[in-house]
């Protein structure tokens, strides 16, 4: 799923490791609009039927953004991105996601 501006993709989410109740989401870029966030919630929670999405990042900035979406920090994976580069695990439950339209 992507964000397009002036014919160029400026941001995107990749969905992987679909496990029924959970899907892992990788995000890159910028330009996250309200319609994009609503589409993200619709896809994960309505179309896929997930109870949660999991984000993994080494960026505290990205982790804080995910928390503003309604997520919570659930853990840390040491050296996940290489020596000394830890991963922050964020879980966003269906009833916590700030932009979900039911």
VOSELUM-7179 format. One record per atom (N, C-alpha, C): atom name; x, y, z; residue number from 1. Coordinates in Angstrom, 3 decimals. Example, Ala and Ser with C-alpha at 12.3 -4.5 7.8 and 13.67 -1.06 7.14 Angstrom:
2
<atom = N east = 13.190 north = -5.690 up = 7.800 n = 1>
<atom = CA east = 12.300 north = -4.500 up = 7.800 n = 1>
<atom = C east = 13.200 north = -3.300 up = 7.800 n = 1>
<atom = N east = 12.850 north = -2.250 up = 7.080 n = 2>
<atom = CA east = 13.670 north = -1.060 up = 7.140 n = 2>
<atom = C east = 12.900 north = 0.030 up = 7.870 n = 2>
//
This chain:
102
<atom = N east = 0.865 north = -1.151 up = 0.000 n = 1>
<atom = CA east = 0.000 north = 0.000 up = 0.000 n = 1>
<atom = C east = 0.917 north = 1.220 up = 0.000 n = 1>
<atom = N east = 0.621 north = 2.219 up = -0.860 n = 2>
<atom = CA east = 1.528 north = 3.344 up = -0.967 n = 2>
<atom = C east = 0.852 north = 4.700 up = -0.931 n = 2>
<atom = N east = 1.673 north = 5.718 up = -0.713 n = 3>
<atom = CA east = 1.267 north = 7.111 up = -0.761 n = 3>
<atom = C east = 1.904 north = 7.713 up = -2.007 n = 3>
<atom = N east = 1.096 north = 8.342 up = -2.844 n = 4>
<atom = CA east = 1.609 north = 8.916 up = -4.079 n = 4>
<atom = C east = 1.413 north = 10.427 up = -4.066 n = 4>
<atom = N east = 2.448 north = 11.138 up = -4.470 n = 5>
<atom = CA east = 2.387 north = 12.593 up = -4.627 n = 5>
<atom = C east = 3.042 north = 12.960 up = -5.946 n = 5>
<atom = N east = 2.321 north = 13.700 up = -6.792 n = 6>
<atom = CA east = 2.836 north = 14.146 up = -8.088 n = 6>
<atom = C east = 3.398 north = 12.988 up = -8.910 n = 6>
<atom = N east = 2.712 north = 11.847 up = -8.868 n = 7>
<atom = CA east = 3.115 north = 10.706 up = -9.668 n = 7>
<atom = C east = 4.263 north = 9.888 up = -9.107 n = 7>
<atom = N east = 4.730 north = 10.237 up = -7.904 n = 8>
<atom = CA east = 5.834 north = 9.501 up = -7.281 n = 8>
<atom = C east = 5.385 north = 8.909 up = -5.951 n = 8>
<atom = N east = 5.852 north = 7.700 up = -5.686 n = 9>
<atom = CA east = 5.553 north = 7.063 up = -4.401 n = 9>
<atom = C east = 6.459 north = 7.689 up = -3.343 n = 9>
<atom = N east = 5.842 north = 8.281 up = -2.319 n = 10>
<atom = CA east = 6.613 north = 8.935 up = -1.251 n = 10>
<atom = C east = 6.632 north = 8.123 up = 0.040 n = 10>
<atom = N east = 5.721 north = 7.191 up = 0.165 n = 11>
<atom = CA east = 5.670 north = 6.345 up = 1.353 n = 11>
<atom = C east = 4.959 north = 5.047 up = 1.033 n = 11>
<atom = N east = 5.240 north = 4.019 up = 1.828 n = 12>
<atom = CA east = 4.606 north = 2.728 up = 1.573 n = 12>
<atom = C east = 4.604 north = 1.860 up = 2.823 n = 12>
<atom = N east = 3.649 north = 0.952 up = 2.868 n = 13>
<atom = CA east = 3.593 north = -0.084 up = 3.901 n = 13>
<atom = C east = 3.625 north = -1.434 up = 3.204 n = 13>
<atom = N east = 4.420 north = -2.329 up = 3.746 n = 14>
<atom = CA east = 4.520 north = -3.692 up = 3.254 n = 14>
<atom = C east = 3.982 north = -4.611 up = 4.338 n = 14>
<atom = N east = 3.084 north = -5.502 up = 3.960 n = 15>
<atom = CA east = 2.469 north = -6.420 up = 4.912 n = 15>
<atom = C east = 3.093 north = -7.795 up = 4.719 n = 15>
<atom = N east = 3.589 north = -8.372 up = 5.802 n = 16>
<atom = CA east = 4.230 north = -9.679 up = 5.714 n = 16>
<atom = C east = 3.947 north = -10.463 up = 6.977 n = 16>
<atom = N east = 4.271 north = -11.706 up = 6.953 n = 17>
<atom = CA east = 4.046 north = -12.603 up = 8.091 n = 17>
<atom = C east = 2.596 north = -12.533 up = 8.581 n = 17>
<atom = N east = 1.661 north = -12.693 up = 7.658 n = 18>
<atom = CA east = 0.250 north = -12.750 up = 8.023 n = 18>
<atom = C east = 0.010 north = -14.028 up = 8.808 n = 18>
<atom = N east = -0.513 north = -13.889 up = 10.010 n = 19>
<atom = CA east = -0.699 north = -15.026 up = 10.906 n = 19>
<atom = C east = -2.154 north = -15.177 up = 11.361 n = 19>
<atom = N east = -3.079 north = -14.627 up = 10.598 n = 20>
<atom = CA east = -4.485 north = -14.709 up = 10.965 n = 20>
<atom = C east = -4.890 north = -13.551 up = 11.852 n = 20>
<atom = N east = -4.590 north = -13.645 up = 13.130 n = 21>
<atom = CA east = -4.934 north = -12.581 up = 14.066 n = 21>
<atom = C east = -3.941 north = -11.423 up = 14.026 n = 21>
<atom = N east = -2.782 north = -11.633 up = 13.404 n = 22>
<atom = CA east = -1.719 north = -10.625 up = 13.394 n = 22>
<atom = C east = -1.080 north = -10.547 up = 12.015 n = 22>
<atom = N east = -0.634 north = -9.331 up = 11.662 n = 23>
<atom = CA east = 0.180 north = -9.145 up = 10.465 n = 23>
<atom = C east = 1.305 north = -8.178 up = 10.826 n = 23>
<atom = N east = 2.502 north = -8.469 up = 10.321 n = 24>
<atom = CA east = 3.648 north = -7.591 up = 10.531 n = 24>
<atom = C east = 3.660 north = -6.536 up = 9.430 n = 24>
<atom = N east = 3.920 north = -5.298 up = 9.809 n = 25>
<atom = CA east = 3.892 north = -4.184 up = 8.879 n = 25>
<atom = C east = 5.252 north = -3.492 up = 8.878 n = 25>
<atom = N east = 5.804 north = -3.302 up = 7.683 n = 26>
<atom = CA east = 7.019 north = -2.513 up = 7.505 n = 26>
<atom = C east = 6.610 north = -1.233 up = 6.800 n = 26>
<atom = N east = 7.105 north = -0.094 up = 7.273 n = 27>
<atom = CA east = 6.751 north = 1.193 up = 6.685 n = 27>
<atom = C east = 8.004 north = 1.962 up = 6.313 n = 27>
<atom = N east = 7.896 north = 2.744 up = 5.226 n = 28>
<atom = CA east = 9.008 north = 3.570 up = 4.787 n = 28>
<atom = C east = 8.464 north = 4.838 up = 4.148 n = 28>
<atom = N east = 9.258 north = 5.888 up = 4.160 n = 29>
<atom = CA east = 8.893 north = 7.121 up = 3.491 n = 29>
<atom = C east = 8.114 north = 8.065 up = 4.374 n = 29>
<atom = N east = 7.312 north = 8.923 up = 3.732 n = 30>
<atom = CA east = 6.570 north = 9.951 up = 4.464 n = 30>
<atom = C east = 5.281 north = 10.271 up = 3.715 n = 30>
<atom = N east = 4.557 north = 11.240 up = 4.235 n = 31>
<atom = CA east = 3.326 north = 11.669 up = 3.580 n = 31>
<atom = C east = 2.085 north = 10.934 up = 4.030 n = 31>
<atom = N east = 2.096 north = 10.449 up = 5.256 n = 32>
<atom = CA east = 0.977 north = 9.667 up = 5.769 n = 32>
<atom = C east = -0.223 north = 10.581 up = 5.995 n = 32>
<atom = N east = -1.200 north = 10.478 up = 5.120 n = 33>
<atom = CA east = -2.398 north = 11.300 up = 5.202 n = 33>
<atom = C east = -3.495 north = 10.573 up = 5.979 n = 33>
<atom = N east = -4.510 north = 11.318 up = 6.384 n = 34>
<atom = CA east = -5.642 north = 10.710 up = 7.085 n = 34>
<atom = C east = -6.313 north = 9.637 up = 6.223 n = 34>
<atom = N east = -6.575 north = 9.889 up = 4.930 n = 35>
<atom = CA east = -7.159 north = 8.813 up = 4.108 n = 35>
<atom = C east = -6.263 north = 7.572 up = 4.028 n = 35>
<atom = N east = -4.945 north = 7.779 up = 3.977 n = 36>
<atom = CA east = -4.035 north = 6.634 up = 3.943 n = 36>
<atom = C east = -4.123 north = 5.846 up = 5.243 n = 36>
<atom = N east = -4.131 north = 6.540 up = 6.379 n = 37>
<atom = CA east = -4.198 north = 5.854 up = 7.673 n = 37>
<atom = C east = -5.518 north = 5.086 up = 7.810 n = 37>
<atom = N east = -6.601 north = 5.674 up = 7.332 n = 38>
<atom = CA east = -7.890 north = 4.974 up = 7.371 n = 38>
<atom = C east = -7.868 north = 3.739 up = 6.472 n = 38>
<atom = N east = -7.226 north = 3.860 up = 5.302 n = 39>
<atom = CA east = -7.109 north = 2.710 up = 4.393 n = 39>
<atom = C east = -6.253 north = 1.615 up = 5.017 n = 39>
<atom = N east = -5.197 north = 1.997 up = 5.714 n = 40>
<atom = CA east = -4.348 north = 1.029 up = 6.417 n = 40>
<atom = C east = -5.165 north = 0.254 up = 7.450 n = 40>
<atom = N east = -5.914 north = 0.974 up = 8.279 n = 41>
<atom = CA east = -6.756 north = 0.318 up = 9.285 n = 41>
<atom = C east = -7.811 north = -0.567 up = 8.657 n = 41>
<atom = N east = -8.433 north = -0.083 up = 7.577 n = 42>
<atom = CA east = -9.458 north = -0.874 up = 6.900 n = 42>
<atom = C east = -8.861 north = -2.174 up = 6.371 n = 42>
<atom = N east = -7.689 north = -2.094 up = 5.755 n = 43>
<atom = CA east = -7.065 north = -3.290 up = 5.195 n = 43>
<atom = C east = -6.697 north = -4.301 up = 6.280 n = 43>
<atom = N east = -6.009 north = -3.831 up = 7.316 n = 44>
<atom = CA east = -5.525 north = -4.736 up = 8.369 n = 44>
<atom = C east = -6.675 north = -5.313 up = 9.192 n = 44>
<atom = N east = -7.580 north = -4.451 up = 9.638 n = 45>
<atom = CA east = -8.589 north = -4.901 up = 10.602 n = 45>
<atom = C east = -9.886 north = -5.389 up = 9.967 n = 45>
<atom = N east = -10.260 north = -4.859 up = 8.808 n = 46>
<atom = CA east = -11.504 north = -5.301 up = 8.172 n = 46>
<atom = C east = -11.253 north = -6.342 up = 7.090 n = 46>
<atom = N east = -10.392 north = -6.020 up = 6.123 n = 47>
<atom = CA east = -10.192 north = -6.958 up = 5.014 n = 47>
<atom = C east = -9.434 north = -8.213 up = 5.440 n = 47>
<atom = N east = -8.325 north = -8.038 up = 6.161 n = 48>
<atom = CA east = -7.574 north = -9.211 up = 6.623 n = 48>
<atom = C east = -8.208 north = -9.842 up = 7.860 n = 48>
<atom = N east = -8.979 north = -9.061 up = 8.628 n = 49>
<atom = CA east = -9.623 north = -9.570 up = 9.833 n = 49>
<atom = C east = -8.692 north = -9.742 up = 11.010 n = 49>
<atom = N east = -7.590 north = -8.994 up = 11.026 n = 50>
<atom = CA east = -6.610 north = -9.110 up = 12.119 n = 50>
<atom = C east = -7.109 north = -8.444 up = 13.395 n = 50>
<atom = N east = -6.635 north = -8.929 up = 14.507 n = 51>
<atom = CA east = -6.878 north = -8.312 up = 15.805 n = 51>
<atom = C east = -5.775 north = -7.306 up = 16.131 n = 51>
<atom = N east = -4.599 north = -7.481 up = 15.488 n = 52>
<atom = CA east = -3.470 north = -6.598 up = 15.773 n = 52>
<atom = C east = -2.540 north = -6.517 up = 14.568 n = 52>
<atom = N east = -1.722 north = -5.463 up = 14.571 n = 53>
<atom = CA east = -0.598 north = -5.378 up = 13.649 n = 53>
<atom = C east = 0.648 north = -5.154 up = 14.491 n = 53>
<atom = N east = 1.756 north = -5.667 up = 14.005 n = 54>
<atom = CA east = 3.031 north = -5.550 up = 14.703 n = 54>
<atom = C east = 4.000 north = -4.782 up = 13.820 n = 54>
<atom = N east = 4.630 north = -3.757 up = 14.386 n = 55>
<atom = CA east = 5.643 north = -2.986 up = 13.686 n = 55>
<atom = C east = 6.972 north = -3.197 up = 14.381 n = 55>
<atom = N east = 8.025 north = -3.327 up = 13.600 n = 56>
<atom = CA east = 9.381 north = -3.506 up = 14.115 n = 56>
<atom = C east = 10.249 north = -2.415 up = 13.523 n = 56>
<atom = N east = 10.897 north = -1.630 up = 14.386 n = 57>
<atom = CA east = 11.721 north = -0.520 up = 13.908 n = 57>
<atom = C east = 12.898 north = -0.291 up = 14.840 n = 57>
<atom = N east = 13.960 north = 0.292 up = 14.307 n = 58>
<atom = CA east = 15.064 north = 0.708 up = 15.170 n = 58>
<atom = C east = 14.988 north = 2.199 up = 15.451 n = 58>
<atom = N east = 14.042 north = 2.887 up = 14.824 n = 59>
<atom = CA east = 13.903 north = 4.333 up = 14.963 n = 59>
<atom = C east = 12.942 north = 4.696 up = 16.091 n = 59>
<atom = N east = 13.433 north = 5.440 up = 17.066 n = 60>
<atom = CA east = 12.564 north = 5.896 up = 18.146 n = 60>
<atom = C east = 11.487 north = 6.831 up = 17.595 n = 60>
<atom = N east = 11.817 north = 7.599 up = 16.558 n = 61>
<atom = CA east = 10.847 north = 8.498 up = 15.921 n = 61>
<atom = C east = 9.669 north = 7.696 up = 15.350 n = 61>
<atom = N east = 9.966 north = 6.614 up = 14.655 n = 62>
<atom = CA east = 8.919 north = 5.755 up = 14.094 n = 62>
<atom = C east = 8.122 north = 5.098 up = 15.216 n = 62>
<atom = N east = 8.791 north = 4.674 up = 16.262 n = 63>
<atom = CA east = 8.103 north = 4.054 up = 17.400 n = 63>
<atom = C east = 7.131 north = 5.041 up = 18.051 n = 63>
<atom = N east = 7.566 north = 6.293 up = 18.208 n = 64>
<atom = CA east = 6.683 north = 7.306 up = 18.791 n = 64>
<atom = C east = 5.473 north = 7.568 up = 17.886 n = 64>
<atom = N east = 5.680 north = 7.563 up = 16.567 n = 65>
<atom = CA east = 4.573 north = 7.737 up = 15.630 n = 65>
<atom = C east = 3.577 north = 6.584 up = 15.765 n = 65>
<atom = N east = 4.085 north = 5.371 up = 15.855 n = 66>
<atom = CA east = 3.209 north = 4.204 up = 16.020 n = 66>
<atom = C east = 2.427 north = 4.288 up = 17.329 n = 66>
<atom = N east = 3.037 north = 4.845 up = 18.351 n = 67>
<atom = CA east = 2.322 north = 5.038 up = 19.619 n = 67>
<atom = C east = 1.197 north = 6.055 up = 19.462 n = 67>
<atom = N east = 1.408 north = 7.076 up = 18.631 n = 68>
<atom = CA east = 0.335 north = 8.053 up = 18.379 n = 68>
<atom = C east = -0.826 north = 7.412 up = 17.613 n = 68>
<atom = N east = -0.544 north = 6.345 up = 16.870 n = 69>
<atom = CA east = -1.607 north = 5.605 up = 16.185 n = 69>
<atom = C east = -2.438 north = 4.784 up = 17.167 n = 69>
<atom = N east = -1.926 north = 4.611 up = 18.380 n = 70>
<atom = CA east = -2.616 north = 3.827 up = 19.387 n = 70>
<atom = C east = -1.822 north = 2.625 up = 19.854 n = 70>
<atom = N east = -0.633 north = 2.415 up = 19.289 n = 71>
<atom = CA east = 0.170 north = 1.251 up = 19.639 n = 71>
<atom = C east = 0.896 north = 1.385 up = 20.966 n = 71>
<atom = N east = 1.416 north = 0.264 up = 21.415 n = 72>
<atom = CA east = 2.199 north = 0.222 up = 22.647 n = 72>
<atom = C east = 3.504 north = -0.518 up = 22.382 n = 72>
<atom = N east = 4.572 north = -0.034 up = 23.023 n = 73>
<atom = CA east = 5.849 north = -0.747 up = 22.944 n = 73>
<atom = C east = 5.714 north = -2.043 up = 23.726 n = 73>
<atom = N east = 6.084 north = -3.131 up = 23.070 n = 74>
<atom = CA east = 5.930 north = -4.447 up = 23.699 n = 74>
<atom = C east = 7.259 north = -5.132 up = 23.972 n = 74>
<atom = N east = 8.324 north = -4.605 up = 23.424 n = 75>
<atom = CA east = 9.594 north = -5.264 up = 23.672 n = 75>
<atom = C east = 10.710 north = -4.718 up = 22.820 n = 75>
<atom = N east = 11.860 north = -5.361 up = 22.967 n = 76>
<atom = CA east = 13.078 north = -4.978 up = 22.266 n = 76>
<atom = C east = 13.784 north = -6.252 up = 21.825 n = 76>
<atom = N east = 14.211 north = -6.296 up = 20.575 n = 77>
<atom = CA east = 15.014 north = -7.423 up = 20.097 n = 77>
<atom = C east = 16.440 north = -6.907 up = 19.914 n = 77>
<atom = N east = 17.320 north = -7.394 up = 20.755 n = 78>
<atom = CA east = 18.705 north = -6.930 up = 20.747 n = 78>
<atom = C east = 19.412 north = -7.322 up = 19.460 n = 78>
<atom = N east = 20.145 north = -6.353 up = 18.884 n = 79>
<atom = CA east = 20.961 north = -6.538 up = 17.678 n = 79>
<atom = C east = 20.179 north = -7.113 up = 16.493 n = 79>
<atom = N east = 18.886 north = -6.861 up = 16.442 n = 80>
<atom = CA east = 18.024 north = -7.374 up = 15.359 n = 80>
<atom = C east = 18.460 north = -6.844 up = 13.988 n = 80>
<atom = N east = 18.894 north = -5.592 up = 13.927 n = 81>
<atom = CA east = 19.311 north = -4.979 up = 12.664 n = 81>
<atom = C east = 20.821 north = -4.984 up = 12.483 n = 81>
<atom = N east = 21.533 north = -5.755 up = 13.307 n = 82>
<atom = CA east = 22.993 north = -5.818 up = 13.259 n = 82>
<atom = C east = 23.560 north = -5.519 up = 14.635 n = 82>
<atom = N east = 24.866 north = -5.678 up = 14.796 n = 83>
<atom = CA east = 25.491 north = -5.470 up = 16.101 n = 83>
<atom = C east = 25.167 north = -4.084 up = 16.685 n = 83>
<atom = N east = 24.565 north = -4.089 up = 17.866 n = 84>
<atom = CA east = 24.232 north = -2.855 up = 18.562 n = 84>
<atom = C east = 23.032 north = -2.105 up = 18.006 n = 84>
<atom = N east = 22.344 north = -2.674 up = 17.025 n = 85>
<atom = CA east = 21.171 north = -2.024 up = 16.416 n = 85>
<atom = C east = 19.908 north = -2.789 up = 16.812 n = 85>
<atom = N east = 19.323 north = -2.365 up = 17.917 n = 86>
<atom = CA east = 18.163 north = -3.042 up = 18.483 n = 86>
<atom = C east = 16.878 north = -2.687 up = 17.739 n = 86>
<atom = N east = 15.908 north = -3.579 up = 17.811 n = 87>
<atom = CA east = 14.590 north = -3.372 up = 17.213 n = 87>
<atom = C east = 13.566 north = -3.131 up = 18.314 n = 87>
<atom = N east = 12.752 north = -2.122 up = 18.120 n = 88>
<atom = CA east = 11.632 north = -1.821 up = 19.018 n = 88>
<atom = C east = 10.401 north = -2.505 up = 18.423 n = 88>
<atom = N east = 9.675 north = -3.239 up = 19.247 n = 89>
<atom = CA east = 8.465 north = -3.928 up = 18.806 n = 89>
<atom = C east = 7.256 north = -3.125 up = 19.288 n = 89>
<atom = N east = 6.369 north = -2.768 up = 18.352 n = 90>
<atom = CA east = 5.152 north = -2.025 up = 18.664 n = 90>
<atom = C east = 3.962 north = -2.880 up = 18.249 n = 90>
<atom = N east = 2.998 north = -3.034 up = 19.129 n = 91>
<atom = CA east = 1.755 north = -3.731 up = 18.812 n = 91>
<atom = C east = 0.607 north = -2.744 up = 18.799 n = 91>
<atom = N east = -0.235 north = -2.826 up = 17.754 n = 92>
<atom = CA east = -1.409 north = -1.959 up = 17.655 n = 92>
<atom = C east = -2.641 north = -2.851 up = 17.546 n = 92>
<atom = N east = -3.431 north = -2.887 up = 18.601 n = 93>
<atom = CA east = -4.650 north = -3.692 up = 18.603 n = 93>
<atom = C east = -5.773 north = -2.969 up = 17.867 n = 93>
<atom = N east = -6.711 north = -3.747 up = 17.351 n = 94>
<atom = CA east = -7.847 north = -3.202 up = 16.609 n = 94>
<atom = C east = -8.546 north = -2.089 up = 17.391 n = 94>
<atom = N east = -8.841 north = -2.324 up = 18.648 n = 95>
<atom = CA east = -9.587 north = -1.320 up = 19.425 n = 95>
<atom = C east = -8.724 north = -0.149 up = 19.895 n = 95>
<atom = N east = -7.427 north = -0.172 up = 19.596 n = 96>
<atom = CA east = -6.537 north = 0.936 up = 19.944 n = 96>
<atom = C east = -6.219 north = 1.834 up = 18.749 n = 96>
<atom = N east = -6.404 north = 1.339 up = 17.527 n = 97>
<atom = CA east = -5.977 north = 2.068 up = 16.336 n = 97>
<atom = C east = -6.795 north = 3.349 up = 16.195 n = 97>
<atom = N east = -6.112 north = 4.479 up = 16.151 n = 98>
<atom = CA east = -6.747 north = 5.789 up = 16.216 n = 98>
<atom = C east = -7.604 north = 6.133 up = 14.992 n = 98>
<atom = N east = -7.349 north = 5.510 up = 13.836 n = 99>
<atom = CA east = -8.017 north = 5.923 up = 12.599 n = 99>
<atom = C east = -8.981 north = 4.891 up = 12.041 n = 99>
<atom = N east = -9.367 north = 3.917 up = 12.839 n = 100>
<atom = CA east = -10.249 north = 2.858 up = 12.345 n = 100>
<atom = C east = -11.682 north = 3.362 up = 12.243 n = 100>
<atom = N east = -12.280 north = 3.136 up = 11.092 n = 101>
<atom = CA east = -13.705 north = 3.446 up = 10.889 n = 101>
<atom = C east = -14.479 north = 2.144 up = 10.959 n = 101>
<atom = N east = -15.342 north = 2.016 up = 11.943 n = 102>
<atom = CA east = -16.172 north = 0.798 up = 12.066 n = 102>
<atom = C east = -17.546 north = 1.035 up = 11.513 n = 102>
//
